[in-house]
Amino acid sequence: MSNWYDLVQHVEPLEDLPLDRDLVQSLESDWASLNGRDIPPVHFYTPTFKSYQTSELKDCGKSAWPAVSITGGDCKLQCDHCKAKILEPMIPARTPEDLWRVVNGIIEDGAQGMLLTGGSNHRNEVEYDAYYSTIRRIKDEFPDFRIAMHTALVDDNIALSMEQAGIDAAMMDVIGSQDTITQVYHLRRSVDDFEATLESLVRTNMKVVPHIVIGLHYGRLLGEWNALEMIQRHLPDAVVLVVVMPFYAPESRPFVTPDTEAVGRFFMDARKALPETPLLLGCARPPGQAKLQIDTYAVMAGLNGIAHPSDGVVELAARLERRIRVTPACCSIAVGDEVMAVEGANSGIELDLNTILAEEKKRRELARLSASGLGGIRVVSQAGAGLAASGGCCGV
């Protein structure tokens, strides 16, 4: 193809996708400027490509990386983008004894690890003090069980307590705008407090995986570039980028869908700022056309991992000559690998363009049959035989 913009038009699900030509050209120029440097593979976590499931790739299950909240659904902050609703579906463990019981139960169900979190107090601190001895007991009893903790704001002493308890990975949102901290989070803390927390965490031996929520200021990008500079000064193990999805925002403080061109430009700037740090696009991002655009820009910007890519994005990555690794996984497995700083980078299966094109053709044919009402009818044809052989579970 003559250029990346034209190339996108040859990927069926993306052929009519409106993209910013100048941004695509900038992303292509940045790629060309690498002058043959080794480009890391892009790792997709996707429930499609099930026909490539092997004995090494365990069937993804809801219990692989469950989220556990020490406050149940309670949170004092009531941030405008969340209103504590994100905590409600998590497993509650309101006492250390509850946590011990919960962990034993989820391990019996096959959990590989857990996200441990909870609602914040009015200072954006999750009060874990009573839980550290139980966490240490869990790690001593089940050393292969991984624990990723949402730390909120901490100091050196709290970070050390987390490390000594055996926490494997520490996560926090890095916020670079004082207005966002005050208005969206309803919080009387400073931008410097967020940077100090990041500094305290990277001093430990825990893996540190900060998140930047793009569009956190009511859908506008405001402090994201400052957050990026903060991360540059305290290099963590990986960075997860997500795009705000304010499903629970109050009518009095509405969010807009972030401008996808601005999101794409932030991807480009993040890649330049952190050339050696794994950059991962998490599950959270707006649906529909915005998700298609965001995922397309993410691949073009050279992000290392994408959870639940849009249709056509894996094919696009292959056409851009990026090496592809695919793990047939649900969200919990993707989260597990993300927070462990892409510890699973060697998992999954590496696929070439021809294999991807064949898989996508089968999946789209299944989708067409399903839409036409023939999804449950056996089709006697070469294509139908291939679909039957694949198990008929390629994301339909």
C-alpha positions in Angstrom: 0.0 0.0 0.0 1.2 3.5 -0.6 0.5 4.6 3.0 -1.1 3.6 6.2 -4.3 5.5 5.6 -4.8 3.6 2.4 -3.9 0.3 4.1 -6.6 0.7 6.7 -9.2 0.7 3.9 -8.2 -2.8 3.0 -9.2 -4.2 6.4 -12.9 -5.0 6.0 -14.2 -3.8 9.5 -12.1 -0.6 9.2 -12.7 0.3 5.6 -15.2 3.1 6.2 -13.6 4.2 9.5 -13.0 8.0 9.6 -9.4 8.7 10.8 -7.4 11.8 11.1 -5.1 11.8 8.1 -2.5 14.1 9.7 -2.3 11.9 12.8 -2.0 8.7 10.8 0.8 10.3 8.7 2.6 11.4 11.9 2.3 7.9 13.4 3.6 6.4 10.2 6.5 8.8 10.1 7.4 8.0 13.7 7.4 4.3 12.8 9.7 4.9 9.8 12.1 6.9 11.9 12.9 3.9 14.0 15.3 2.8 11.3 14.9 -0.9 11.7 15.1 -1.0 15.5 13.5 -4.2 16.8 9.8 -3.6 17.2 8.3 -5.6 20.1 5.3 -7.8 19.3 1.9 -6.5 20.1 0.0 -8.8 22.4 -3.7 -9.1 22.0 -6.0 -10.5 24.7 -9.1 -11.5 22.9 -12.0 -14.0 23.2 -11.7 -14.6 19.5 -9.1 -17.0 17.9 -10.4 -19.8 20.0 -9.4 -22.3 17.4 -5.8 -21.7 18.5 -6.4 -22.7 22.1 -3.8 -25.2 23.2 -3.1 -27.2 26.3 -0.7 -24.4 27.3 -3.5 -21.8 27.1 -6.0 -22.5 29.8 -9.6 -21.8 29.0 -10.3 -18.4 30.4 -12.7 -18.3 33.3 -14.4 -15.7 35.4 -12.4 -16.7 38.4 -8.9 -16.4 36.9 -8.2 -12.9 38.3 -11.1 -11.9 40.5 -11.4 -8.4 42.1 -11.8 -8.3 45.9 -12.8 -5.2 47.8 -12.0 -4.7 51.5 -14.8 -2.2 51.8 -17.4 -4.0 49.7 -19.2 -1.3 47.6 -18.4 1.6 50.0 -16.2 4.6 49.1 -16.1 8.0 50.8 -14.9 9.9 47.7 -17.8 9.3 45.3 -15.7 10.5 42.3 -17.8 11.8 39.5 -16.8 9.2 36.9 -17.4 6.2 39.2 -19.7 7.0 42.2 -18.3 3.8 43.8 -20.3 1.6 41.3 -17.1 -0.1 40.1 -16.8 -1.7 43.5 -20.2 -3.2 43.7 -19.7 -6.4 41.6 -16.4 -7.2 43.4 -16.1 -9.9 46.0 -16.4 -8.2 49.4 -13.9 -9.0 52.2 -14.6 -6.5 54.9 -12.4 -8.2 57.5 -9.0 -10.0 57.4 -10.9 -13.2 58.3 -13.2 -12.7 55.3 -10.1 -12.1 53.1 -8.6 -15.4 54.1 -11.8 -17.3 53.5 -12.3 -15.6 50.1 -8.8 -16.3 48.9 -9.1 -20.0 49.8 -12.3 -20.2 47.9 -11.2 -18.5 44.8 -8.0 -20.6 44.7 -10.1 -23.7 44.9 -12.0 -22.3 41.8 -8.8 -22.0 39.9 -7.8 -18.4 40.5 -4.2 -17.5 39.5 -4.3 -14.2 41.4 -6.5 -11.4 42.5 -6.9 -7.6 42.3 -7.1 -6.3 45.9 -8.8 -3.0 46.3 -11.3 -1.0 48.3 -13.0 2.3 48.6 -11.0 5.3 49.7 -11.3 7.5 52.7 -11.5 11.3 52.2 -7.7 11.5 51.7 -7.7 8.9 48.8 -6.2 6.2 51.0 -7.4 2.6 51.2 -7.1 1.5 54.8 -5.2 -1.8 54.4 -3.4 -1.8 57.8 -5.4 -4.5 59.4 -4.9 -6.8 56.3 -1.2 -6.9 55.9 -0.6 -9.9 58.2 -3.3 -11.8 56.4 -1.8 -11.0 53.1 1.5 -12.2 54.3 -0.2 -15.5 55.5 -1.7 -15.9 52.0 1.6 -15.4 50.3 3.4 -17.8 52.6 0.7 -20.5 52.2 0.2 -20.0 48.4 3.4 -18.6 47.0 2.4 -18.9 43.4 -0.8 -16.9 44.0 -0.3 -13.3 42.7 -1.7 -10.3 44.4 -2.1 -6.9 42.6 -3.1 -4.1 44.8 -4.7 -0.8 44.0 -2.7 1.3 46.4 -4.3 4.8 46.2 -2.1 7.4 47.8 0.7 6.2 50.1 4.0 7.3 51.7 7.3 5.5 52.0 6.2 3.6 55.2 2.9 2.3 53.7 4.7 1.3 50.5 7.2 -0.7 52.5 4.4 -2.4 54.5 2.8 -3.5 51.2 6.1 -4.9 50.0 6.8 -6.7 53.2 3.2 -8.2 53.1 4.1 -9.8 49.8 2.2 -7.7 47.3 3.4 -8.6 43.8 2.2 -5.5 41.8 1.1 -2.1 42.9 -1.3 0.0 40.8 -2.3 3.6 41.1 -4.0 6.3 38.9 -1.5 9.1 38.1 -3.4 12.4 37.9 -1.6 15.4 36.5 -4.3 18.1 36.9 -5.1 19.8 40.2 -8.6 20.8 38.8 -9.3 17.1 38.1 -8.2 16.1 41.6 -10.4 18.7 43.1 -13.5 18.7 40.8 -13.7 15.0 39.7 -12.2 13.3 42.7 -13.6 15.7 45.3 -10.2 15.4 46.9 -8.0 17.9 48.9 -4.7 16.5 47.8 -2.2 17.8 45.3 -0.6 16.7 42.1 2.6 16.4 44.1 1.0 13.8 46.3 0.4 11.6 43.3 4.0 11.9 42.2 5.3 11.2 45.7 3.2 8.0 45.8 4.7 6.9 42.5 8.1 7.6 43.8 7.5 5.7 47.0 6.2 2.7 45.1 9.1 2.4 42.6 11.6 2.4 45.5 10.2 -1.0 46.6 10.7 -4.4 44.9 7.0 -4.6 43.9 6.2 -4.3 40.2 4.7 -0.9 39.7 2.1 -0.4 37.0 0.5 3.0 37.1 -2.6 3.9 35.1 -3.4 7.0 33.2 -7.1 7.5 32.7 -7.4 9.5 29.4 -10.3 12.0 29.4 -10.7 11.9 33.2 -11.6 15.6 33.4 -15.2 15.2 32.2 -14.1 13.7 28.9 -11.4 16.4 28.2 -7.7 15.8 28.2 -6.2 18.1 30.8 -3.5 16.6 33.0 -2.5 13.6 31.0 0.7 15.0 29.6 1.8 16.1 33.0 1.0 12.6 34.3 3.2 11.2 31.6 6.1 13.5 32.6 5.7 12.3 36.2 6.0 8.7 35.1 9.1 9.6 33.0 10.8 10.8 36.2 10.0 7.5 38.1 10.1 4.8 35.5 7.8 1.9 36.5 7.6 -1.6 35.1 4.7 -0.9 32.7 2.0 1.7 32.1 -1.7 0.9 31.5 -3.6 3.5 29.5 -7.4 3.5 29.6 -10.0 5.9 28.2 -12.7 7.1 30.6 -16.1 5.4 30.5 -18.2 7.5 32.8 -21.3 5.3 32.9 -22.2 6.4 36.4 -21.6 10.2 36.0 -24.3 12.3 37.5 -26.5 14.4 35.2 -25.3 17.5 36.9 -21.7 16.8 35.9 -21.9 15.0 32.5 -18.9 13.6 30.7 -18.3 13.8 26.9 -16.7 11.0 24.9 -13.0 11.9 24.7 -11.9 13.2 21.3 -10.3 10.1 19.6 -7.8 12.2 17.7 -6.5 13.6 21.0 -6.4 10.1 22.4 -4.3 8.9 19.4 -1.9 11.8 19.8 -1.5 11.0 23.4 -0.6 7.4 22.5 2.0 8.8 20.1 3.5 11.1 22.8 3.4 8.3 25.4 5.3 6.0 23.1 8.0 8.7 22.5 8.2 9.5 26.2 8.6 5.9 27.3 10.3 4.1 24.4 11.5 1.1 26.6 8.5 0.8 28.9 5.6 -1.6 28.1 2.5 0.4 27.2 -0.8 -1.4 27.5 -4.3 -0.4 26.4 -6.7 -1.7 29.1 -10.2 -2.9 28.6 -11.9 0.4 29.5 -12.6 2.6 26.5 -15.8 4.0 24.9 -17.7 1.5 22.7 -18.7 1.8 19.0 -16.8 3.8 16.4 -14.7 5.5 19.1 -13.3 2.1 20.2 -12.4 1.3 16.6 -10.6 4.6 16.2 -8.8 4.3 19.5 -7.7 0.7 18.9 -6.4 1.6 15.4 -4.4 4.5 16.7 -3.0 2.3 19.5 -1.7 -0.3 17.0 -0.2 2.5 14.9 1.4 4.1 17.9 3.3 0.9 18.8 1.6 0.0 22.1 2.7 -3.3 23.4 -0.6 -4.9 24.4 -4.3 -4.4 23.8 -7.1 -6.0 25.7 -10.2 -7.0 23.7 -9.3 -5.4 20.4 -12.0 -4.3 18.0 -12.7 -6.3 14.9 -10.1 -5.8 12.3 -7.4 -4.5 14.6 -5.4 -7.7 14.8 -5.4 -7.9 11.0 -4.3 -4.3 10.8 -1.4 -4.9 13.1 -0.3 -7.8 10.9 -0.6 -5.7 7.8 1.6 -3.1 9.5 4.2 -5.9 9.8 4.0 -6.0 13.6 4.6 -9.4 15.1 1.4 -10.7 16.6 0.8 -12.7 19.8 -2.7 -13.7 20.7 -4.0 -15.1 24.0 -7.6 -16.3 23.8 -8.5 -14.7 27.1 -11.3 -12.9 29.0 -10.8 -9.7 30.8 -9.6 -11.2 34.0 -6.6 -12.9 32.3 -5.7 -9.7 30.5 -5.8 -7.7 33.7 -3.6 -10.3 35.3 -0.9 -10.0 32.7 -1.2 -6.2 32.6 -0.7 -5.7 36.3 2.1 -8.1 36.4 3.9 -5.9 34.0 3.4 -8.1 30.9 4.9 -11.0 32.8 2.9 -13.2 30.4 4.7 -11.7 27.3 5.8 -15.1 26.2 2.4 -16.6 26.6 -0.1 -16.8 23.8 0.5 -17.9 20.2 2.4 -16.0 17.6 0.5 -15.7 14.4 1.4 -14.6 10.8 -0.7 -12.5 8.5 -2.0 -15.5 6.4 -3.2 -17.3 9.6 -4.9 -14.2 10.9 -6.6 -13.5 7.6 -8.0 -17.1 7.5 -9.2 -16.8 11.1 -10.9 -13.5 10.4 -12.5 -14.8 7.3 -14.0 -17.7 9.3 -15.2 -15.5 12.1 -16.9 -13.0 9.7 -18.6 -15.8 7.8 -19.9 -17.1 11.1 -21.2 -13.6 12.0 -22.9 -13.3 8.6 -24.6 -16.7 9.1 -25.7 -15.8 12.5 -27.1 -12.5 11.4 -29.1 -14.3 8.6 -30.6 -16.8 11.0 -28.5 -19.7 9.7 -26.1 -19.8 12.7 -27.5 -23.0 14.0 -27.7 -24.7 10.6 -24.9 -26.9 9.4 -23.6 -25.5 6.1 -22.3 -28.2 3.7 -19.4 -26.4 2.0 -15.7 -26.1 2.3 -16.1 -22.9 4.4 -18.7 -24.6 6.6 -16.4 -27.6 7.2 -13.6 -25.3 8.2 -15.9 -23.5 10.7 -17.0 -26.8 12.2 -13.4 -27.8 12.6 -12.6 -24.6 14.4 -15.3 -25.3 17.0 -17.5 -22.4 15.8 -16.5 -20.2 18.8 -14.6 -17.4 17.2 -16.2 -14.6 19.1 -19.7 -15.0 17.7 
